[in-house]
């Protein structure tokens, strides 16, 4: 009988894998590892390293199921990652690694599933609101890209609706944002929210501000490396560079407005969950007020927006938790057949 299963969170920057073994009816983590996604040419290469480490240490084990939450649109159990030159095929992975049940889900489907298993300590409230029991929810998060999933109550649990809402058209709300989108149009043609609300997006905002107002102010131009978002954040939070401070302020303002758009679109009275790699790093900035002010600034619906709960997901493994949970469900379902 297969007693082990794998969950994975596959992103453009990092890949997290966890092997779980059922012992006496209890799920126990047997091995967990983080990999730099861009150092590998495929998920198969990472799985070979991961399983090789397990087998060398503990001996060979047969796997009953695997679920991988991948950052891209999933169709017929295949996906090409949006911010990584990988393609994944569930059937091919199952054949290569002799795993009878393999499933690929969207990365924010994994986040949404994982939210159900979080502790209160994993969440920081930005707005308590007036939560509606079993009300619709939305999870969103800026990281290497922008992920979004809605959650609707159905038959005793939340049903997950994965989306690619991060690629909707960015809608500027003031003159500065108008200038930003005009700047980005010249570079990208189409400007989605992900071009602004992501790690590369924060760098895009900084570069725009630096080119439009930075040099005229006499500031020395800051050169960004491949991890520009981390540099901008550090410069902003430590007050080392006024353009970085303004860039992060603009990022937070747009982030709040976008979260409000999603909440309004889905009437998510059950809550808004801000996940992703960036939010926990700028938590104090999100709590200063402009994020929630932009979130609520919806004209005649501003009062209603103040009733929607909003929190930040601090647990950076929430997508992995969701993928492991789905893998566990798959194995349980297979054992019932």
N, C-alpha and C positions, 0 to 999 in steps of 0.2 A: 504493500500500500504506500502511495506517495504521501509523505508527511511534511515536505518542505515546499515553500513557495517564495517567489521573488516579487518585490515591488521596486519600481524605478521612477525617478523624476528626471526627465531628460530635457535639459535647457541649452540655450545657445552658449552659455558660459560654463556651467558645471553639470555633471551627471551624478546623481545620488542613487546608490543601489543598496537594498537591504534584503538579506536572506533570513527567512523566519522558519522555525521548525516547530511542529506541534508535538508537545510532550505531555502526556497525561491530560489531554484536552486543553492545555494551555499553550498559547503562542509565545515562543521565546525567540528573541533576536539572536541569530547565530553569527551573523557577520554583516557589517555595514561599511561602506567605503564611498568616498567622494573622489571624482575624477575631473580633470580639466577637459571639457568636451573637445576643445579645439586641438588638443594634443593627439586625438585619435581620428581615424578616417571613417569609423562606423561604430554603431552600438555593439556589433558582434565582437569587435576588437576589445572593447571594454569588458564585455561579458566573459570573454576568454580569460582575461587577467583576473577578473573578480572570482569566477568559479575555480580557476587554477589555484588562487590563494586559499580558498576554502578547502579544496580537495587535498592540497599539500599538507594542510594543517590538521584537518579532521577526517580525511578520507572521503571517498566518493559518496554522493547522495543523489537520489533520484528526485527530480522536481515534479510537482503535480500541477503547478500553474505559475504564470508570470503576468504581471500587468505593468505596462510602461506608460507613464503620463508624459506626452511629448508636446513640445511647443510648436504646434502647427495644426492645420485643418486635417482631420482624420476622415478618410473615405474608404469604405470597403476594407477596413483594417490595414490600410497603408497610409503613410504620411511622409511628406517632405518637409523637413523642419524649416521654419521661416528664416531663422537667423543662424543657420548652420548648414553646411553642404552635405547633409545626411538624408538618406531615405530609409524608411523602416517598413518592413512587411511582417505582420504577425505570423503568417503561415510559414514563411522562410525561417524566422527565428525559432519557431517550434520545431521545425525539421532539423535545423542545424544543431540545436542543443537538446533534442529529445525531450521537449516539454510538451505534454499533451494538450494543454490549454493555455494559449497566449492571447492577450488582448492589448490593444493600443487605444488609449484615450487621450483627449486633449489635456494639456498640462493644467489648465484651470478647471477642468472637470475633476482632476485629482485634488486640486486645492479645495473645491467645493465639497467633495466627499470627506476630505480630511477635517474640515471645519467642524463637522459633527462630533469628532473625537477629541477636540481641543478642551483644555481646562480653562477655567476663568482667568487663571494667571497668564494664559497665552494671549489674552486680548486686552487692549487698552482702549477705553471708551473716549471718543471725541465728542459724541453727542448721545445722551441717554435716550432722548426721544420718548415715544410711547409705543413700545413694540407690540405688534399684533401677533397673537399666538397663531402659528402656522401660516403667517403672512409670507408673501414672496420675498426672496432675498437676492442679493447680487454680490458676487466676489469679483474684485478687480485688482490688478497689481502691476506696477511698473518695475521692470527689471531689465534684462537684455532686450525684451520687447514689452508689449502691453497685453495682458491676458484678462479675459472676462468670461464669467459663467453666471447664468441666472439659476435660481433654485425655486421650484414650486412644489407645494405640498400635494402628495398624491398617494392614496392607499397606505397611510400611516408613516410615510417617510418623505424626505425631500427628493424630488426627481431633478436631476441635473440637466441643464440645457447649455451645452458648450457653444461658444460663439467665436467669431473673429471680429468682435466689435472694436478692437484696438485699431482696426484698419479703416474705420469710418472717417469721413472728411473732418479735419480739424476746423472748428468754427471759432474764429477770433471774436473777442467781446469788447475790445477797445482799440484805440489808435496804435498803441505799442504792439498789440497782438496782430493787428493788420499789417504792420511793417514786418513783423516776424514771419507771417505766412508768405508775404511777397518775397522775402529773402529766401525762404525754403522752396518756393515754387521754382525759382531759378535753378536750384540744385537738384530737386527731386521730381518736378513736374506735379505729381499728385502728393499732397501733404495730408497724411493721416495723423490721428492722435498719437500713434506710436512714434512718429517722427519727432514728437515733442515730449511725450510722456514715457520715457525709457531712459536707460543709461546713456545711449548715444543721443537721445533727445535732449537731455540736460546739456550735453556738450554742444549740440546744435544751438541751443538758446544762448549759451555763453559766447560762442563764436559770433553769433548775430549781434549781441550787445557790444562785444568787443570791437567789431568792425564798424558798428553804427555810432557808438558814443564813446567807446574806450579810448581810441587813439586821440580824438579831439580833446579829451580831458587831460592828456599828458601822461597817462599811465603807460608803463612799459608792457608790451604785449606778452601775455602768458602763453607759453607753448604747451599744448595738450598732447599727452602720449596716448597709447591705446586704451588706457583706463582713465579717460578724461573725466568721466562722471565722478569718480572718486576724488580726483584732484579738485574739481569744481566744488564738490561738497566740503572737502577739507578747507579750502580757501574761504568758503562762505561761512561755515560754522565757527571758524577760528578768527573771523573778521580780518583776514589777511589781504583781501582784494575786494574792493567795492563792486566791481563788475560781477564777481562771483556771487556776492550777496544779492545783487539785483537779479541775477539769473535764477538763483534758488527761489527767491520770492516769486518770480514770474512762473516758475515751474509749479510751485505749490498752488498759486492762484488758478492756473489752468487745470491742475489735477482736481481741485475741489469742484470746479465747474463741471468737469467731465463726469466725476462721480455723481454729482447731482443730476446730470442728464440721464445717466443709466438708471438711477433710482426713480426718476420721473417716468422714464420709458416703461419700466417694469412695475411701477407702483410698489416698490419693495418695502412695504411696511414692516416686514419681518427683520430687516436690517441690511446694512451695507458693510461689507468686510473688505478693508483695504489691506491686501496682502502684497506679495512681491518682495524683491530684495532691497528696494530703496526705502520704503516707508519706515521700517524700524530704525534706519540710520538717521532719519531726519524727523524723528518723532516729536522732538521739542518744537521744531519748525511747524509741523502739522498742527500742533496744539496752540500756536500763537494766535490764531483767529482767522487768518485770511482764507485758509482751506475751507472752514465751515461757513464763513461768510459767502464765499463763492458758491458753495454747495447749496445754500439756502436761497440764493439770489435768483429766484425763478418767477419774478413778477407776481401775478395773482395767486400763484401757488407757493409763495415763500412761507406762509404760515404752515401749510401742510408739510413742507420740507423740514421744518423744525421738529416735527413729530417722528421723523424716521431715524431709528438708531444707527449710529455710525461708529465703527471701532477699527483699530489697527491690529492685524494679525502679527504677533511678535515671533511666533514659532516659525523659523525658516524652513522646517522640514514638513510643513503642512501638506505639500504636494506629494511627498514621499509617503506620508502617513495615509493619504487617500489612495495611492496606488497599491500599497500593501493591503489596505482594507478591501479593495476591489478584488485583488488576487486571492485573498482569503475567502471571499464570497464565491468566487469561481470554483475554488477547490471544494468548498462545502456543497455547492450545487452539483458538481460532478460526482461526489460521493453518494448523493441521493438517487442517482440514476440507476 
